[in-house]
Amino acid sequence: MVNEVIVRILAERILGGGENPLKQRPFELDDVTNADYRKAVEDYIIVKSGVVEA
């Protein structure tokens, strides 16, 4: 089970060019190493892009 707040924060950092504090560079999808969270972040980004409706 994933925490939707964390998913939103991760996705918004990726979309907004937010910094990854551990790597001192912009946050990227590849930085999400947990498979469940990565899938949830990908889905969030797709829905927010307007390509697919929720």
N, C-alpha and C positions, 0 to 999 in steps of 0.2 A: 504494500500500500504506500502510495506517495502522498506527500504533503503538498496540497495545491498552492499554498502560499509560497513555498520554496520553488515550485515549478514556475510560478508567475515571476518571481524575482529573477531566477536564472534566465528565463526567456527574455525578460525586459533588459537584462544586462547584455545579452547577446544582440538583441535588436538595436539597442541604444548605444552600442560600442562601449559599454561599461568596462572598467578594469578588473582583471582577475588579480586579486591581491597576492596570491601565491606565486604567480608567474610574472607579475609586473608588466602585463601587456593586455590588450583588449580581450575580453572574454569570448571564447569560441565554443561552438557546440561540442567539439572534441574534448573540451575540458570536463564535460559531464561524463563521468566514467561508469556510473551505475546505470545498468541497462533499463531498469524501470523508469528512472528519472529522465534518462535520455529520450525514451519513447514519449513520455509525457510532455517534455519540453518541445520535441519535434511537433507533436500534435497541437500544442498550444500555439506555436509559431504559424503553423499552417492555417489554423482557424483564425488567428488574428490578422493574417495577411489578406483574408477575404476570399481566398481561392476556394475554400470549402466551408459550408455552413455547419455550425455545431449541431 
